[in-house]
Structures are given as structure tokens and as C-alpha cells.
């Protein structure tokens, strides 16, 4: 398994400086944000030359840019023109990912809709994803739908439903158990059991929840971000179960310094503690699964 540093952890750095930090932390590379106006990101309209130059910086350090994280949501828009723009944006992200050497792209599962509109909106979402999937498959770039509030993939069950309807091998799921717990959705092991067939990337972060406080993404008072292993998400059990099931994809430290810097230790300290916890949790993986690699560079690939 490769260990990646999400660039939300480094809002004060540019991507090259974040690569240096990932190297200092003995990680395998970055999960890079693709968004305008954020310093530690590549712009959605960046040229392929810019992406290739970043890949050269990663190669020079013996690292990878393992995943790309855009923020496009309009795949399920009622307006055909907006869906066209969203698909075009995702296709350019695929080109950027290929130039970066990334194995996958995080995909938002459209924009959130009322429950009464879900079945209609999911058809629009799936049609958009299938169009981009054909392009991604030719380039072996995985498209992974994240468990995330504010989207149609806001529960494990709904994320799995979108994945099943898409019926494309190149499409998978970003498993984010902390997001699901934060929003009062499925807990572990249910969230893993529902999605296990499709998990291609795992976001690793932790929260300490306030007892009795309603869990909703918008209720920030219900939780505090903490280094992995120091909160209420049962990461040791999650990681060992994933490994026992044969998961060999990337683990991304989604350290939320961009959003709640006042809650977290400085990134070099908090991510180092998170890294050490994950490595301890996976220390018996070779006995469970002899061919596994807890950390280290694997060939660029997309599991399907």
C-alpha cells in the first residue's frame, strides 16, 4: 500500500514544497487537489506541460502524484449544458492525471438533491460518468466516487448504488469512513461491507466526536479533527480488515489543515503521528497477506 499526503494538509506550500514534505515524512507521494485559487493545487485548466513538470519533480524525489482531487459536481445537473461542461472538465482532469502519472481521480457523486429527485438525478449522474469512463479506461485512470456529504454519494449505500448502475470497471469508490461517521451515516463495519467490492482508494482521517451532539457535516461543533489513531474512528480495525480482504490501493492522509488549522498539530507532527499509527496497525499484514507492501512505490496501476 502506498501512503499519500493529501495537499489539503499543506495550504501554505506549493505542490513542489508539498512533495518535499512528503519525502521528509517518508511517504510515497501526494494526492493533489485540482482546484482554482488554492496554493497547493494544480488548476483545473492547467496545461499538460505544467502537469508533466510536476511529475518530473515527483520523479526527481522518488515519489508519485498518486491521485488527483477535482471538485466538479455538475454531473447530475438538470441542464444539459452544465453536464457537458462537467464532463469536459473531468476529461481534462483525466489528461492531467495521465501527465502527472496519477493512477486515479477522486470524483464527486454529483450535487446533493432532495430524496424525491434522487432516482431521476442518478440517471443523469451515471450517464455523465459513463461518458468520461470510456475516455479514462483508454488511459487506465481510475474514476473513484467518494463518500461525501453535499453529493448524491452521501451514504455508503448510495455510493454503492451509483457504482453498480455505472457498470464500468474503471469506476470505483473512495472509501471515507470518517466522512460517513461525521455525517451520521453507516458506521464500520457496515460501511465497508456495503462497498468492499468497489473500494479503490481510502481517505484516512480521524475525528473526536462530542457525545450527544448531532452528527452532520454542517455541525462542526459535533467533532474535532485529530491525528489518525487519536479519535473515535476505529482505524486499526478498518485497516486490518481492508488488508485481510486483499486491499492493495493507496491510503491518503486527508489531514484537514486547510479547513481547521486551529484543531490540529502542525502537519509535519500530526501526519508523522498518523503515519506511525497506520504502520503499526498494518505491521502484521505480511502474515495476513504475504504479497502486501505497507509502504513503497508500486507500479502505476488501477485496480478493477
N, C-alpha and C positions, 0 to 999 in steps of 0.2 A: 504494500500500500504506500502511495506517495502522500506526504504531508505537505499541504499548501497553505500559504499565508494569504488570506483574503485582503485585498487592498483597502477595504473599509477600516482595517486596523491601522492604516498609515496615512491619515488625511494630511499630515504635514510634510509628506515626502512625495517625490515624483516616482514614476514606476521604476526607474533605474535605481534610485535610492532604496526603494522597497525591495528590489532584488538583492541589494547588498545586505539589508537587514535579514531577509530570508536565509541568505548564506550564513550570516553570523549566528542565526538561530538553528543552524544545521537542519533546515527544512529543504524540501525538494524544489520549491519554486513558488509561483504566485497563482492565485485565482484573481484575475484582473477585471476591475469594473470597466464597463464600456458605457460612458455617460458624459454629456457635456457639462462643463463648469466645475468638475471635481479634479483636484490636482493629481491624485493617484489613480488615473484612469487613462484609457485611450478613448478618444472622441468617436462617437458612432459614425461620423463621416470622415474619419481619418483615412489617409491613403494607405495602400498596401505597402508602400515604401516605408512609412512610419512603423507599421507593424513588423516588417522584416528587420528593421533596425533594432526594435525591442527584442526580437528573437535572437539577434546576434549578441545583444548584451546578456541575455539569459545564457546562451551557449557559452559565452566567454567565462561565465561564473560556474559553469557546470550545472545549471539549473534549467527549469522549464517554466513556461507560462502554460499551466496545465488546463485552465478553464477560463472562459470569458463570460462576464456577467452584464448583459444589457438590461435595460429597464422598460422596454417596449411592452405595452399592454393592449393595444388596439386590435388584436387578432379576432376578437369577437364583436367588434363594433357593428351596430346596425347599418352603418354607412359603408357601402362597398368601397368607396374611395379611401376611407381610413384603413380598411382591411388591406387594400392594395399597398398603401404606404407602409403598413406594419410588416407585411411580407417582404417588401423590398428592403426594409431596414434589417430584417432578420437575414436575408440573403447576403447583404453586405457584411453583416456580423460573421456569417459563415466564411466569407472570403478573408476577413480579418483574422478569424481563428486559424484558418489554414496557414496564413502568412506568419502568424505568431507561433505555429507549431502546437496549438492547443488541441486537446482531444475532444473537448465538449463545450457547449454553450448552455448557460442557465437560461431557461425560457419561462417567463411569467405565463400563467394559465389564463390569459385574457384579463379583463377588468371584472370586478365583482358585479353581480347582477342580483336582483330580487329572486327569491326562490321560485316564484311563479314564472320567471322568464328563463330559468336555467336550461331546460331541455331544448329550447329554441336557440339560445345563445351558444350552447355547447356544440351544436352543429356548425355554426359559423366558425367557432374556435378550431374545431377539428379540421375543417376544410382548409383553413389558413395554415395550420401546422403541417398537414399532409403535402401541401404545395411546397413548403420550404424543405420538408423532409426529403423529397426526391433530390433536391439540389445538394443537401447535406450528405446524403448517402453516397453520392458520387465522389465526395471528398473525405468520407469517413470521419465526419464531425458529428458527434452525438448532440441531440437536442433534448435537454433534460428539464422537465416541468417541476418547478419547486413547490413544496408545501408552503403556502404563503397567504397571509391574510390580505384582503383587498383584491383578491383574484378569484377565479372560479375554482382554483385548486386549494381551497382554504381548509379542507379536511383530507385525511388520508383516503377515505372512501371516494371522494370526488376526484382527487388526483388520479387514483387508480382507474376510475371510470373514464376520465379523459384519455388516459394512456390506452385502455382497452379499445375505445372507439377509434383511436388513431390507427391502430393496427400497422404500425411502421416499426421495423426492427431498430431503426436509427433513433427512435424516440424512446426516452427513458424517464426516470424520476430522480429529482434531487430530494433525498430524504433529509428532512429537517425536524427531528423530534422535538427540539426546543421550541420551534415556532408553533407546533401543534399544541404542546403543553401550555405555552404562553397564552394561546387563544382559546383555551378551554375545550380543545378538540380531543382526538384519540390520544391516549397515553401509550407508553410502551408496556407490554409487547404488542398490543393490538395494532398500533400504527405501523410497526414493522411487518407483522404477519400479513396485513392487507396489501402492502406494496412490495413485498420481498422479491417478486419475480422481475420487477422493473427498475430496481434501485441501481443507478449508475454513478452517483456522486453523493457524498454525505457532508452536510454542513455541521460543524462541531462548534457549539457554543453552550453556555450554561447560564442559568438563572437561579437566584434565590427568591422564592415566592413568599409573599406576605400572607400568613394564614388568614383565611376568611375573606380575602379581597377577591372580587370577581375577576376571573382571568379573561381579559380581552386585549387584543393588540393595542387598542387605543387607551387602555387603562394602565398607563406607565407606573402608577403608584402601586400596582399589584406585584411588582418584581424589581429586582436589581440584577444587573449584569455582573457576572463574576468569572474568574478564570475557570476553565473546564476542570471538573472534579471537585469544585468547591461549592456547588449549588445543589439543586434538587433534581436535576436531570440525571437519571441513573446511567451515566455514560459507561461505566465499567461493564455493566450487563449488556448494554446496547452494542458496544464494540466487540465483545467476546461472542455475542450471538451472530453478528454480521460475519465475523471471521469464521466461525464454525459453519456458517452456511455457504462459505466459499467466496465472500465478497473480496474482490481484489482491486477495487477502484480507488479513486482519490478521496482523501479526507481533507476538508478545508476548514482551517481555523477562522471562523467568522467572528472575529474579536471586534466588538461594536464600539471601537474608539471613535468612529465617525459620529455616532449618534449620542452616546452617553459617556463622554470622556471623564466626567466627574465621578463616575461609579467604579472605574477600573484602574488597576495599577498601570503604569506606563507599559506600552506594548512590548518592549523587549523583556520586561519582567513577567507580565501576565501570560504572554504567549509561551515563554520558556516554561512556566509552571504548567500550562496546558499541555504542551508537548511532552513534558516528563510524565504527566499523568497518563496520557494516551499510550506512551511507550510502555509504561508499567502495566497498564490494562491489557496490552497485547503481548506481553512478554512470554506467554505460553502458547502463542499462535503457532509456532513451528511444530509443536506437538499435536495441535488440533488439525493443522492443515500444512503438511510438510513443504509445499512449494511456495508458501506465502513469503512476502517481504514486508516487514513493518515499515521500513523507510528505505529509500533508494530509488534510483532512476530506472524505470521500466521503459520499454519501447512505447512510443506514442501509439495509443490504441483507443478503440471504443468498444466497450463490452456490449454485447447484444444477445 
